[in-house]
Amino acid sequence: MDEETEALTEAALAEASRNQTAKRAARILLRSDPGFVVPTARQKGLLLVEFARRNLVVYGRAFDLVKLAKAVDLDDAADISRNFDNIVLCEIKSSGRRLPADFKGYFFALTTAELLVAQNLKQRFKFVLVNVATSSHLELTLRELFARARGIYPTWSIMF
């Protein structure tokens, strides 16, 4: 196997592992709190339209699930609009490592899309850190996330 193929294989395996951990994290959240909902593609589209209607920019891949403060029919644009203040978009950041409840020592990446959406939406967007080893989770706004950060290391990932 040449060096390039080996690097791509490593990246694919790492991504597959992250995806599996993220799926486990989503299942933990869905079991722990009925307010968490993984929207269908159609529901995501309706949410994106309502956010855009309110001049709030959301990149579709910048969130994994929503947290509802009360029941909202995500298949009904009018219900989404009526209950807009009860909807928070969430991005899952998950780890299989044993971490303390405050997630001290957790190192993860934010995409530019996630950062921009979090800046734009403020309280309407949360990062949900999930420890799949312990089933614990922590919900943080971008401001809260930055307040806890011990270091921030900006990077760009480039693939040819």
N, C-alpha and C positions, 0 to 999 in steps of 0.2 A: 504494500500500500504506500503510495507516495505521500509526501508531507501535507499537501493541500487536501487530499482525500481524508487523511487521518484527522486533520484539523476540523473539517466539515463533519466527520463522524462524531468527534468529541462534542462539537457544538450541538449537533442533533440530539445526542444522548443527554446532554445537560438540559436542553430545552424540554425533552420528553419527561425527564425527572421533575423539572419545575412544574410542568403541566399537571403531572400526577399529584404533586404536593398541593397545587392550587385547587385541584378538584376535591381532594380530601378536605382542604380548608373550607371550601364552599359547603360541603356536606355537614361539617361541624357547625358552621354558622347557621345553616338552615334548621338543624336540630336544636340549637341552643336558644334561638329567638325567632318566633313566628313573624316578626317584622321584616326579616331578611327575605328577599325574593330574587331569584335569578330570572331576569326578564327574557322572554323569547325575542327573536330577531324583530318581529313585528312590534312588540311592546317597546323594545329599544328605539325603534324608529319613531313611534308616537312620543316617547319621552324626549328624543332629540328635537322633534318638531316643536314641542311645547317650550323647551328651554330656548330654542332659537327665537320663537315668538316673543320671548321676554328678553331678547338681546343677550342671552347667556350662551356663550360658545362652549360646546361640548364635542369632543372628538369621540366617535362611537366606540373606539377600542380603549378609551381611557377609564372605563369603569367595568366592573365585573358583575355587580349586583346592586340592588337598591335596598334601602331600609325605609320601611313605611311606619310612620308614627300611628297611623290608623289604617283601616282597610281602604284600599284604592283599587278600582278596576283598571288595571294597566292595559286592558284591551279597548278602553273607552276614552277617546281624546278629551271629551267634555269632563269626565270624572278626574282625569289627570289634571286638567286645568283648574277645576274646582278645589282640588286637594293638593295643589302644588306645594304649599308650605309644609305638607306632611311627607314629602319625598326627599330623601338624601341619596345621592349617588355614591357608591363605594367601590374602592379598588382594593383587592385582596393582595396582601404581601404575606407569604407563608414560609414557614421553616419547619423542617423535621428535626432540627437540633433541640436538645433539652436546654431551654432558656428560662431565666427567672420570670416571674409574673410581670415585671416591668419591662421585659424584653431587653434589658441591658446587655450589650455585647452583640446585638443583632445588627447585621450589615446587609443592606439591600440596595437595589437601584430604583430610581424613579425615572420614567421616560419623560421626555420634554412635553409630550401630550398630557401626561398625568399632572405634571407641574403646572402647565398653563391652565388646565381645567380647574385644578385645585385653587389657583390664584383667582380665577374668574368667579368661581362659585362660592368661595369662602365656606360658610357654615353648611352649605348644601352639598358638600363633597367631603368624604372622609376616607382615610386610609385605614383599613382594618388589618392589623397585624395578627396572624393566626399561627399558633404553635401547634402543629399537628401531633407532636409527641405528647403534649399534655392537654390538648383540646382547649387551651386558654386563648383568649383574644383580647385585643385592645383597639379601641376606635379613637382615631385622632384626626383633627383638622390639620391642614398644612401648617398653620401657625403653631399648634400644639406639637406637631412632629418636629419642626425646626427648634422649638424651645427645648426639646429633649435631646436633640442631636449633639453628640460630642465631637463630630467631625463631618464635613461635607466635602466630597471629592468629585467635582464635575468631570464627566467623561463624555466622549462621543464614540459610539460604536459604528464602524464603517465596514461595509462588506462590498466587495467588487464582484 
